[in-house]
Amino acid sequence: MGTQEINSVSAPQAAEPQGRAADVVIQACDVHKTYQLGETQVHALRGVSVEIRRGEFVGIMGASGSGKSTFMNILGCLDKPTSGQYLLEGTEVSQLEKRQLAAIRNRKIGFVFQGFNLLARTTALENAELPTLYARIPKEERLRRAREALELVGLGERMDHFPSQLSGGQQQRVAIARALVNRPSILLADEPTGNLDSRTSVEVMAILQSLNEQGLTIVLVTHEHDIAQFTRRNIVFRDGKIRRDEPVAQPLRAAEVLKTMPAIED
C-alpha cells in the first residue's frame, strides 16, 4: 500500500493538555477484576491505578494473561471492575447499567481492533457511517461525517469500494474512520497492526500519530515493542498489575521511518 497524505480536516476533539485534574480523561483507582471459572477464581487485575490525560498517546503492553486486555475492556466500558473505581472524563462508570454503558461507548469512545470487522457487502462509506446510525444522527450529517473521516485517513478516493477491493491497510483505515465518525474523546486501539505487514503497520501508526497531534487521546494495546515505540508513554502489565509506567524517551516518527522502507504497491 503506497503512502497517502493524511489530511487534517476537522480534527476530532482537539485540545491542549493543561496538566490539571480536569484534564484527566481516564482514571482507574485500585481496580480489581476477578472471574469465576467453576470453583476457581482468576484474578485478572489486582489493584490497578492509573491516570491518562487528554492528548496522551499511551501504549499498553504485557504478555498473554498479563491483564492488559481485561484492562482495555474496562476502559472501553465493555466490562466492569469487580471492585475499585473507573472514571471516564470525571464520570464514575464502574456501576452503570448496560444501556448507560452502551450510550457512553457510542458517544465518547472509538474502537479499532486487530480484525477490521468491516461489513463485507457494504462500501467503505457505509462502513464508516455505521456508528452514526446508533447515535440517531440525521442522514445528511451521517454521510458528511463519514466522508470527512475517510478523507482524514487518506481514503477520499476509495469511499465506494467494498472491503474485498481494499488492501489490509486500507481496510484498517476504514476501521479507523469508523472509530472517528462520532467524534470520540478517546480512541482505543487493540493490536491494530496485528494483521498487517511491517510497512503497512508503520503507515497505520503514522495515521494514529497524526490524530494524536491533532488532540485525540489514544490508548493502544500491543505486544510488539517496535510498535510501542511510536507512542509517547508505555504501561507494562504483568500478573494483573502495572509493573512499569514511563514515558518513551524518543518516540519513533512514523513518517520518518516510512522514508527508509521500500514501497509496497496496492
C-alpha positions as CSV (number, residue, x, y, z in Angstrom):
1,M,0.0,0.0,0.0
2,G,1.5,3.3,-1.1
3,T,1.9,6.1,1.4
4,Q,-1.0,8.6,1.3
5,E,-1.2,12.0,2.7
6,I,-3.1,12.2,6.0
7,N,-5.4,15.2,5.8
8,S,-6.1,17.4,8.8
9,V,-9.7,18.4,8.3
10,S,-11.9,18.7,11.4
11,A,-9.5,17.1,13.8
12,P,-11.6,15.2,16.5
13,Q,-11.7,16.7,19.9
14,A,-8.6,18.9,19.6
15,A,-7.4,20.1,22.9
16,E,-4.2,21.3,24.5
17,P,-3.2,19.4,27.7
18,Q,-3.3,21.7,30.7
19,G,-1.8,19.4,33.3
20,R,-4.8,19.8,35.7
21,A,-7.2,17.4,37.3
22,A,-10.0,18.4,34.9
23,D,-7.7,17.2,32.1
24,V,-7.7,13.6,33.3
25,V,-9.9,11.6,30.8
26,I,-9.2,8.2,32.3
27,Q,-8.8,7.5,36.0
28,A,-8.6,4.0,37.4
29,C,-8.5,3.7,41.2
30,D,-7.5,0.3,42.7
31,V,-9.3,-1.6,40.0
32,H,-9.7,-5.4,40.6
33,K,-11.2,-7.9,38.2
34,T,-12.0,-11.5,39.2
35,Y,-13.5,-14.1,37.0
36,Q,-15.2,-17.2,38.4
37,L,-14.3,-20.3,36.4
38,G,-16.1,-23.2,38.0
39,E,-14.7,-23.4,41.5
40,T,-11.6,-21.4,40.5
41,Q,-11.2,-17.7,40.8
42,V,-9.0,-16.0,38.2
43,H,-7.6,-12.6,39.3
44,A,-7.1,-10.8,36.0
45,L,-6.5,-7.4,37.6
46,R,-5.0,-6.9,41.1
47,G,-5.4,-3.3,42.2
48,V,-4.6,-1.2,39.1
49,S,-4.4,2.6,39.5
50,V,-3.6,4.9,36.6
51,E,-4.4,8.3,35.1
52,I,-4.4,9.2,31.4
53,R,-4.6,12.8,30.5
54,R,-6.2,14.4,27.4
55,G,-4.0,14.3,24.4
56,E,-1.7,11.4,25.6
57,F,-0.7,8.5,23.3
58,V,-0.3,5.5,25.6
59,G,0.9,2.0,24.7
60,I,-0.4,-0.8,26.9
61,M,2.0,-3.8,26.9
62,G,2.3,-7.2,28.5
63,A,2.4,-10.9,27.8
64,S,-0.7,-13.0,27.2
65,G,-2.6,-13.3,30.5
66,S,-1.0,-10.2,32.0
67,G,-4.3,-8.3,32.3
68,K,-3.8,-5.8,29.5
69,S,-6.8,-6.9,27.5
70,T,-9.0,-7.0,30.6
71,F,-7.9,-3.5,31.5
72,M,-8.7,-2.3,27.9
73,N,-12.2,-3.9,28.1
74,I,-12.9,-1.9,31.3
75,L,-11.5,1.3,29.8
76,G,-13.9,0.8,26.8
77,C,-16.9,0.1,29.0
78,L,-17.1,-3.4,27.6
79,D,-16.7,-4.8,31.1
80,K,-16.9,-3.6,34.7
81,P,-14.4,-4.0,37.5
82,T,-15.2,-6.4,40.4
83,S,-14.1,-3.6,42.7
84,G,-12.4,-0.2,42.5
85,Q,-13.4,2.9,40.6
86,Y,-13.2,3.8,36.9
87,L,-13.9,7.5,36.0
88,L,-14.2,8.5,32.3
89,E,-13.9,12.2,31.9
90,G,-14.8,12.6,35.5
91,T,-17.9,10.4,35.4
92,E,-17.9,7.2,37.6
93,V,-18.9,4.5,35.1
94,S,-18.0,1.4,37.1
95,Q,-21.5,0.7,38.3
96,L,-23.6,1.9,35.3
97,E,-26.2,-0.3,33.7
98,K,-25.6,-1.9,30.3
99,R,-27.7,0.6,28.4
100,Q,-25.9,3.5,30.0
101,L,-22.5,2.0,29.2
102,A,-23.5,1.5,25.6
103,A,-24.5,5.1,25.3
104,I,-21.2,6.2,26.7
105,R,-19.3,3.9,24.4
106,N,-21.0,5.3,21.4
107,R,-20.6,8.9,22.4
108,K,-17.1,9.0,24.0
109,I,-15.0,6.1,22.7
110,G,-13.8,4.9,19.3
111,F,-12.6,1.3,18.9
112,V,-10.1,-0.1,16.5
113,F,-9.4,-3.9,16.6
114,Q,-6.9,-6.3,15.1
115,G,-9.6,-7.8,12.9
116,F,-11.0,-5.0,10.8
117,N,-14.6,-6.1,11.5
118,L,-16.0,-4.5,8.3
119,L,-19.3,-5.5,6.8
120,A,-18.4,-7.3,3.5
121,R,-21.4,-6.2,1.5
122,T,-21.2,-2.5,2.3
123,T,-18.9,0.2,0.9
124,A,-16.2,2.0,2.8
125,L,-18.5,4.9,3.2
126,E,-21.3,2.8,4.6
127,N,-18.9,1.0,7.0
128,A,-17.6,4.3,8.3
129,E,-21.2,5.6,8.7
130,L,-22.4,2.7,10.8
131,P,-21.8,4.2,14.4
132,T,-23.8,7.3,13.5
133,L,-26.9,5.1,12.9
134,Y,-26.9,4.1,16.6
135,A,-26.4,7.8,17.5
136,R,-29.6,8.7,15.6
137,I,-27.8,11.4,13.6
138,P,-29.7,12.7,10.5
139,K,-28.7,11.0,7.3
140,E,-27.2,14.1,5.6
141,E,-25.0,14.7,8.7
142,R,-24.1,11.0,8.9
143,L,-22.8,10.9,5.3
144,R,-20.9,14.2,5.8
145,R,-19.2,12.8,8.9
146,A,-18.3,9.5,7.2
147,R,-16.8,11.2,4.1
148,E,-14.9,13.6,6.4
149,A,-13.5,10.7,8.4
150,L,-12.4,8.8,5.3
151,E,-10.7,11.9,3.9
152,L,-8.9,12.2,7.3
153,V,-7.3,8.8,6.9
154,G,-6.5,9.2,3.2
155,L,-9.3,7.2,1.6
156,G,-11.2,10.0,-0.1
157,E,-10.9,8.2,-3.5
158,R,-11.9,4.8,-2.1
159,M,-15.3,5.6,-0.5
160,D,-17.3,3.5,-2.9
161,H,-15.0,0.4,-2.7
162,F,-16.0,-2.7,-0.9
163,P,-13.7,-4.4,1.7
164,S,-12.7,-7.1,-0.8
165,Q,-11.4,-4.3,-3.1
166,L,-9.2,-2.8,-0.4
167,S,-5.8,-3.9,0.9
168,G,-5.4,-4.9,4.6
169,G,-4.0,-1.5,5.4
170,Q,-6.8,0.3,3.6
171,Q,-9.4,-1.8,5.5
172,Q,-7.8,-0.8,8.8
173,R,-8.0,2.8,7.6
174,V,-11.7,2.4,7.1
175,A,-11.9,0.9,10.6
176,I,-10.1,4.0,12.0
177,A,-12.5,6.2,10.1
178,R,-15.5,4.3,11.6
179,A,-14.0,4.8,15.0
180,L,-13.7,8.6,14.5
181,V,-17.1,9.2,12.9
182,N,-18.9,10.0,16.2
183,R,-16.0,12.3,17.2
184,P,-15.0,10.5,20.4
185,S,-12.8,11.8,23.2
186,I,-10.7,8.7,23.3
187,L,-9.5,6.1,20.7
188,L,-8.9,2.6,22.0
189,A,-6.8,0.5,19.6
190,D,-6.4,-3.2,20.4
191,E,-3.5,-4.7,18.4
192,P,-4.4,-2.5,15.3
193,T,-1.3,-3.6,13.4
194,G,-1.5,-7.3,14.3
195,N,-2.7,-8.4,10.9
196,L,-0.5,-6.1,8.8
197,D,2.9,-6.3,7.2
198,S,5.7,-4.1,8.5
199,R,5.4,-1.1,6.2
200,T,1.6,-1.0,6.4
201,S,1.9,-1.2,10.2
202,V,4.0,1.9,10.2
203,E,1.5,3.6,7.9
204,V,-1.2,2.9,10.4
205,M,1.0,4.3,13.2
206,A,1.5,7.4,11.1
207,I,-2.2,8.0,11.0
208,L,-2.5,7.5,14.7
209,Q,0.3,9.8,15.4
210,S,-1.3,12.5,13.2
211,L,-4.6,12.1,15.0
212,N,-2.8,12.3,18.4
213,E,-1.0,15.5,17.3
214,Q,-4.4,17.0,16.5
215,G,-5.5,16.4,20.1
216,L,-7.1,12.9,20.2
217,T,-6.3,10.8,23.2
218,I,-5.2,7.3,22.1
219,V,-4.6,4.1,24.1
220,L,-3.1,1.3,22.1
221,V,-2.6,-2.3,23.2
222,T,0.3,-4.1,21.5
223,H,2.7,-6.9,22.2
224,E,5.2,-5.5,19.7
225,H,7.9,-3.4,21.2
226,D,8.7,-1.7,17.9
227,I,5.0,-0.5,17.6
228,A,5.1,0.7,21.3
229,Q,8.0,3.0,20.4
230,F,5.7,5.1,18.3
231,T,3.6,6.0,21.4
232,R,4.6,8.6,24.0
233,R,4.1,6.5,27.1
234,N,4.3,2.8,27.9
235,I,2.4,1.0,30.6
236,V,3.6,-2.6,31.1
237,F,1.3,-5.2,32.8
238,R,2.4,-8.4,34.4
239,D,0.3,-10.8,36.6
240,G,-2.6,-8.3,36.7
241,K,-0.6,-5.4,38.0
242,I,1.2,-2.4,36.4
243,R,4.9,-3.2,36.6
244,R,6.2,-0.2,34.7
245,D,4.7,3.1,33.6
246,E,7.1,5.5,31.9
247,P,7.4,8.0,29.0
248,V,9.1,6.8,25.8
249,A,12.4,8.7,25.8
250,Q,12.5,9.2,22.0
251,P,9.3,8.2,20.2
252,L,9.8,7.0,16.7
253,R,8.3,9.3,14.0
254,A,6.3,7.0,11.7
255,A,6.6,9.5,8.8
256,E,10.4,9.4,9.0
257,V,10.6,5.6,9.4
258,L,8.4,5.2,6.2
259,K,11.1,7.1,4.2
260,T,13.5,4.3,4.9
261,M,11.2,1.5,4.0
262,P,10.5,0.1,0.4
263,A,7.1,1.0,-1.0
264,I,4.5,-1.7,-1.4
265,E,2.2,-1.4,-4.4
266,D,-1.6,-1.6,-3.7
